[in-house]
Amino acid sequence: GVQLAGGWGDAECAICLSELADGERVRVLPACGHGFHGACVDGWLAARASCPTCRAPSRLSRAGEP
């Protein structure tokens, strides 16, 4: 799902290593709960079906998301 970053503390996107800023849209993988910038993780998931942080299998459905 997509959430707004807030309460993520000093979290960063494990793909681009930039901070997940408050109010920024973050895509959260349902299997593990790790969050990333949408553009970063979309490219990752196009090539691999796993979380970039923990390698948990991901079957993120983007249907119906804005």
Backbone as a ProteinNet text record, in pm:
[ID]
protein_1_A
[PRIMARY]
GVQLAGGWGDAECAICLSELADGERVRVLPACGHGFHGACVDGWLAARASCPTCRAPSRLSRAGEP
[TERTIARY]
82.1	0	86.3	22.2	90.9	52.9	150.9	128.1	206.4	168.2	247.5	351.2	473.3	578.8	547.3	549.7	522.7	531.5	610.4	631.2	733.6	799	902.5	1036.7	1038.7	1163.2	1269.9	1387.8	1499.3	1512.6	1402.8	1406.4	1453.7	1517.6	1560	1520.3	1509.3	1480.8	1607.2	1596.3	1712.7	1764.9	1688.9	1731.3	1815.2	1762.8	1835.6	1911.7	1885.9	1950.7	1916	1809.3	1761.6	1659.2	1647.2	1553.6	1409.2	1324.6	1180.6	1124	1102.5	1063.1	916.6	885.7	747.3	660.7	545.6	451.7	479.2	590.2	625.6	550.6	512.6	444.4	545.2	508.3	595.7	517.5	577.3	513	560.9	464.7	495.5	463.4	559.9	538.6	457.6	347.9	257.3	316.7	406.9	460.6	549.5	623.3	721.6	706.5	633.5	612.2	722.9	823.5	929.5	876.9	922.4	875.7	986.4	948.9	1043.7	975.3	1053.9	995.9	929.5	811.4	738.5	818.8	880.6	956.7	1074.8	1136.1	1250.4	1207.3	1106.3	1067	992.3	924	856.3	958.3	1069.7	1175	1236.3	1257.1	1313.1	1219.9	1090.3	994.6	968.8	997.2	983.3	1087	1200.7	1308.2	1314.2	1266.2	1275.9	1148	1104.1	979.7	1010.2	1098.2	1133.1	1163.6	1155.3	1185.7	1335.4	1372.9	1514.9	1587.2	1515.1	1576.7	1592.5	1483.9	1488.1	1468.8	1444.6	1424.7	1296.2	1203.6	1074.4	1004	939.5	866.4	762	750.5	654	568.5	440.8	346.3	261.9	326.6	258.8	170.9	42.8	-52.1	-70	-50.3	-65.5	-202.3	-287.1	-421.8	-499.6	-561.6	-646.3	-573.2	-440.8	-367.3	-360.9	-362.1	-356.3	-223.6
-118.1	0	124.2	236	364.3	438.3	490.7	568.6	697.6	795.5	916.7	896.1	935.2	922.8	1016.3	964.8	1039.4	937	960	858.9	755.1	777.4	685	718.9	828	865.7	904.6	847.3	876.9	770.3	711.8	603.6	655.7	567.2	602.7	492.3	528.6	433	349.4	218.4	130.8	121	171.6	163.9	286.2	407.2	529.4	590.4	540.4	584.9	727.6	784	916.1	900.1	1001.9	1000.3	995.8	925.1	925.8	1043.3	1155	1279.3	1276.1	1346.3	1357.2	1412	1350.6	1393.3	1335.4	1266.6	1206.3	1074.3	1043.9	917	803	699.7	584.4	459.2	372.4	244.7	142.6	77.6	-19.2	-159.1	-248.7	-386.3	-460.5	-523.6	-586.5	-706	-779.4	-899.9	-868.5	-756.9	-728.6	-591.3	-500.9	-368.2	-267.9	-304.9	-210.2	-107.6	17.3	125.5	184.8	229.9	284.5	394.1	478	570.7	486.4	527.5	451.3	427.9	533	519.6	424.3	425.8	337.2	191	161.2	21.4	-33.4	52.1	3.6	-52.7	17.7	-31.5	-160.2	-166.2	-286.8	-405.9	-387	-497.5	-539.6	-451.7	-489.7	-595.9	-594.7	-689.2	-805.7	-783	-884.2	-885.3	-1001	-1011.2	-1031.5	-945.8	-957.3	-819.6	-809.1	-684.4	-654.7	-530.8	-496.4	-503.1	-493.4	-493.5	-634	-712.5	-843.1	-961.4	-931.9	-1035.1	-1116	-1068	-1136.2	-1133.7	-1242	-1242.7	-1132	-1064.3	-955.5	-975.5	-968.8	-975.5	-850.5	-736.3	-607.9	-585.4	-573.1	-542.4	-392.8	-334.8	-191.4	-156.2	-253.3	-226.7	-142.7	-38.4	44.6	149.5	153.6	256.4	382.4	498.1	624.2	644.1
0	0	0	-12.3	-11.5	114.7	184.8	305.9	294.3	374.6	384.5	492.7	464	564.2	679.3	793.8	916.1	1026.2	1124.1	1225.1	1181.7	1069.6	1023.8	1088.2	1165.7	1232.8	1132.5	1148	1058.2	950.4	910	811.9	677.1	603.3	468.9	372.9	247	141	121.1	134.7	123.3	-19.7	-115.2	-254.9	-292.8	-266.3	-303.3	-186	-65.4	58.2	98.8	40.8	81.5	192.7	275.5	387.4	337.9	411.7	386.3	465.3	397.9	463.5	505.5	615.4	660.8	548.4	526.6	424	286.6	270.6	142.2	124.8	1.5	-25.8	-19.9	54.8	73.9	38	-41.5	-73.6	28.4	95.7	200.8	149.4	159.3	114.8	220.2	179	275.7	350	289.4	353.2	473	465.7	570.7	635.1	570.1	626.2	598.8	520	487	386.8	401.6	316.5	231.5	111.8	14.6	-64.8	-131.7	-227.8	-336.8	-380.9	-481.8	-608.2	-661.3	-785.8	-769.1	-653.5	-628.2	-625.3	-546.2	-527.6	-649.1	-724.1	-844.9	-943.7	-961.2	-1049.6	-998.2	-867.1	-805.2	-827.6	-799.5	-809.7	-953.7	-1049.5	-1190.1	-1227	-1156.7	-1185.6	-1087.4	-963.5	-858	-776.5	-734.3	-656.6	-508.7	-455.3	-313.8	-257	-125.3	-55.7	-67	-100.1	-108.6	25.9	135.3	267.6	324.1	323.8	391.2	296.5	170.1	66.5	84.2	166.4	180.3	44.8	6.7	-120.1	-121.8	-234.6	-245.6	-368.6	-347.9	-459	-455.3	-450.2	-438.4	-559.4	-535.3	-641.6	-647.8	-765	-779	-833.4	-855.5	-906	-807.3	-856.9	-773.7	-693.3	-701.4	-629.7	-714.2	-648.7	-725.3	-794.9
[MASK]
++++++++++++++++++++++++++++++++++++++++++++++++++++++++++++++++++

